[in-house]
Amino acid sequence: MANDERGEVTIVLGAVEYTLRSTFEAMATTEHAAGCGLLPLVRRLTAQEWGVRDLVAIIGPAIKAGGAKPPDNLGALIMAAGPLRVAAV
């Protein structure tokens, strides 16, 4: 269950509920996977110039920080859930 006070959110992918948590390690991993810093990534997201790889780069580390193992088929689960819906989380 997500803790609002910690800034956690919940997402359902493939009928499994995951808690997304932002930690230093998750943000550093996201920067590495996205190939840019957080600010350029946020600019890409707000300009709606993101791709599914960006979502995987953000959500995978946040799932891990939330205490779960990111699914091996995370990209496919994001596509099945609808990337626009997932990006809104």
One Martini backbone bead per residue (centre of mass of N, CA, C, O) as a GRO file, in nm:
protein
   89
    1MET     BB    1   0.096   0.037   0.022
    2ALA     BB    2   0.071   0.360  -0.015
    3ASN     BB    3   0.260   0.653   0.096
    4ASP     BB    4   0.184   0.978   0.082
    5GLU     BB    5   0.414   1.104   0.267
    6ARG     BB    6   0.640   0.969   0.056
    7GLY     BB    7   0.522   0.976  -0.250
    8GLU     BB    8   0.355   0.739  -0.310
    9VAL     BB    9   0.245   0.504  -0.561
   10THR     BB   10   0.000   0.328  -0.751
   11ILE     BB   11   0.019   0.036  -0.969
   12VAL     BB   12  -0.134  -0.150  -1.240
   13LEU     BB   13   0.016  -0.458  -1.365
   14GLY     BB   14  -0.109  -0.742  -1.459
   15ALA     BB   15  -0.284  -0.756  -1.178
   16VAL     BB   16  -0.054  -0.594  -1.029
   17GLU     BB   17   0.042  -0.432  -0.739
   18TYR     BB   18   0.236  -0.131  -0.720
   19THR     BB   19   0.489   0.042  -0.551
   20LEU     BB   20   0.599   0.373  -0.586
   21ARG     BB   21   0.937   0.490  -0.524
   22SER     BB   22   1.137   0.763  -0.426
   23THR     BB   23   1.485   0.750  -0.468
   24PHE     BB   24   1.803   0.794  -0.517
   25GLU     BB   25   1.854   0.526  -0.662
   26ALA     BB   26   1.615   0.547  -0.859
   27MET     BB   27   1.705   0.813  -0.993
   28ALA     BB   28   1.986   0.719  -1.088
   29THR     BB   29   1.881   0.484  -1.261
   30THR     BB   30   1.705   0.655  -1.444
   31GLU     BB   31   1.926   0.832  -1.563
   32HIS     BB   32   2.086   0.602  -1.688
   33ALA     BB   33   1.855   0.474  -1.864
   34ALA     BB   34   1.783   0.759  -2.012
   35GLY     BB   35   2.053   0.941  -2.062
   36CYS     BB   36   1.968   1.151  -1.829
   37GLY     BB   37   1.854   1.378  -1.647
   38LEU     BB   38   1.578   1.473  -1.477
   39LEU     BB   39   1.513   1.742  -1.614
   40PRO     BB   40   1.508   1.647  -1.913
   41LEU     BB   41   1.293   1.430  -1.859
   42VAL     BB   42   1.070   1.618  -1.763
   43ARG     BB   43   1.057   1.784  -2.020
   44ARG     BB   44   0.975   1.550  -2.200
   45LEU     BB   45   0.712   1.483  -2.053
   46THR     BB   46   0.575   1.771  -2.066
   47ALA     BB   47   0.611   1.767  -2.397
   48GLN     BB   48   0.534   1.484  -2.505
   49GLU     BB   49   0.850   1.330  -2.570
   50TRP     BB   50   0.805   1.032  -2.503
   51GLY     BB   51   0.878   0.694  -2.417
   52VAL     BB   52   0.866   0.374  -2.313
   53ARG     BB   53   1.156   0.374  -2.206
   54ASP     BB   54   1.102   0.596  -2.000
   55LEU     BB   55   0.899   0.439  -1.830
   56VAL     BB   56   1.088   0.207  -1.758
   57ALA     BB   57   1.308   0.391  -1.625
   58ILE     BB   58   1.105   0.481  -1.396
   59ILE     BB   59   0.938   0.226  -1.291
   60GLY     BB   60   1.140   0.009  -1.220
   61PRO     BB   61   1.294   0.152  -0.982
   62ALA     BB   62   1.030   0.219  -0.821
   63ILE     BB   63   0.951  -0.071  -0.763
   64LYS     BB   64   1.207  -0.151  -0.614
   65ALA     BB   65   1.180   0.076  -0.394
   66GLY     BB   66   0.889  -0.056  -0.310
   67GLY     BB   67   0.979  -0.389  -0.281
   68ALA     BB   68   0.994  -0.499  -0.575
   69LYS     BB   69   1.006  -0.685  -0.861
   70PRO     BB   70   1.057  -0.622  -1.165
   71PRO     BB   71   0.928  -0.709  -1.443
   72ASP     BB   72   1.049  -0.849  -1.732
   73ASN     BB   73   0.767  -0.731  -1.888
   74LEU     BB   74   0.722  -0.418  -1.852
   75GLY     BB   75   0.675  -0.305  -2.136
   76ALA     BB   76   0.428  -0.487  -2.200
   77LEU     BB   77   0.255  -0.388  -1.959
   78ILE     BB   78   0.243  -0.096  -2.047
   79MET     BB   79   0.108  -0.147  -2.319
   80ALA     BB   80  -0.147  -0.291  -2.204
   81ALA     BB   81  -0.231  -0.041  -2.015
   82GLY     BB   82  -0.123   0.217  -2.135
   83PRO     BB   83   0.093   0.470  -2.163
   84LEU     BB   84  -0.088   0.714  -2.088
   85ARG     BB   85  -0.191   0.598  -1.821
   86VAL     BB   86   0.086   0.552  -1.692
   87ALA     BB   87   0.195   0.849  -1.718
   88ALA     BB   88  -0.028   0.968  -1.517
   89VAL     BB   89   0.114   0.852  -1.251
   0.00000   0.00000   0.00000
